[in-house]
Amino acid sequence: MGLRAKLRKLERAAREETIEIPQQDGTVKRFPISAGKAAFKNASDRLGAGENAPPEHPLVVAARNSSDPVWSSSFYAANDENWTDPIKDLSE
């Protein structure tokens, strides 16, 4: 096996262990798998925290700016306003 083949094999293996989020400008943001857990905790901590919210995790920012609807409509991309709006009473 040549050097190029070894490099391709290593690149494929590395891609399997990353989260790839396509961006609107055509680039791709990559994060380690462990970033998903940290971003989920960050997004959860930010909900309803208002001005005391921690800074956004880079994966959350990438999801919000994603061109892929799977990411742009995911939990990670939700704004605080979407989660704290009052629910309309439909019982009547």
C-alpha positions, 0 to 999 in steps of 0.5 A: 500500500502506497503513501497516498492510499494510507493517507486516504484510509486515515482520512476516511477513518477520521471522518467517521469520528466527526460531526460534519455540518455544511454551512451556507457559504459552502464550507463544512464545519467539523467537530469531534463526536464528543462536541455533540454532548457538550453542545446539547448541554450548552443549548439546554443551559441556554434555554430560559437563562436570558442574559445569564446564558453561557456563550454559545457552543461553536456547534450550536452556531454552526447548526444555526448557519447550516444549509442542511435542513436536518441541522438548521431545524434541529434542537441545536439551532433553536432560538431561546424565543422559540422555546419560551413563547406562551402556548396558545390555548386550543381548548375552546 
